[in-house]
Amino acid sequence: MIEDKSVFTVLARQFVEQLKNKQHINIKPAKARELLSLMVGAKSHNSLISLLPKPAEDWLDSEALDTLAFKGT
């Protein structure tokens, strides 16, 4: 469950670190927040924040996992 903005911020920070460590891709935290928000159907980061709390199932049911799946490495 993504309960509030602080939990989502931690998730986005972890996402940035994973991209950096595993894929050698550097993106800014603000961009990560926007991308993650769009992937679960929100129009923007602010839109997602207004929809919180959001169940984890929404993340699993979205196309986010397929979109973020990196092939190769």
C-alpha positions in Angstrom: 0.0 0.0 0.0 1.3 3.4 -0.9 -0.2 5.4 1.9 1.1 8.9 1.5 3.5 11.2 -0.3 6.5 10.2 1.9 6.0 6.5 1.1 5.8 7.3 -2.6 8.9 9.4 -2.4 10.8 6.5 -0.9 9.6 4.2 -3.7 10.7 6.7 -6.3 14.1 7.1 -4.7 14.5 3.3 -4.7 13.5 3.2 -8.4 16.2 5.8 -9.2 18.8 3.8 -7.3 17.8 0.5 -9.1 18.0 2.2 -12.5 21.4 3.6 -11.6 22.9 0.4 -10.1 21.5 -2.2 -12.4 21.0 -0.4 -15.7 23.5 2.4 -15.4 20.7 4.9 -16.2 20.6 8.2 -14.3 17.4 10.1 -14.0 16.3 12.8 -11.7 14.0 11.9 -8.8 11.3 14.3 -10.1 11.3 12.5 -13.5 11.1 9.1 -11.7 8.0 10.3 -9.7 6.3 11.5 -12.9 7.1 8.2 -14.7 5.9 6.0 -11.8 2.7 8.1 -11.6 1.9 7.8 -15.3 2.5 4.1 -15.2 -0.3 3.5 -12.7 -2.8 5.7 -14.6 -2.4 9.1 -12.9 -2.0 12.1 -15.1 0.9 13.5 -13.0 2.7 13.1 -9.7 0.3 15.6 -8.1 -2.6 13.7 -9.5 -1.3 10.5 -7.9 -0.7 12.1 -4.6 -4.3 13.2 -4.5 -5.4 9.6 -5.2 -3.4 8.1 -2.2 -3.6 5.7 -0.5 -3.2 3.4 -3.5 -3.2 -0.4 -3.0 -0.1 -2.3 -4.2 -2.4 -4.3 -6.4 -2.9 -1.2 -8.6 0.9 -1.3 -9.3 0.9 -5.0 -10.1 -2.2 -4.7 -12.3 -0.8 -1.8 -14.3 1.5 -2.1 -17.3 4.3 -0.6 -15.1 6.1 -3.9 -14.6 6.1 -4.7 -18.3 7.1 -1.2 -19.3 9.9 -1.2 -16.8 11.2 -4.7 -17.7 14.6 -4.4 -19.1 15.8 -7.1 -21.5 19.4 -8.1 -21.6 21.6 -7.3 -18.7 
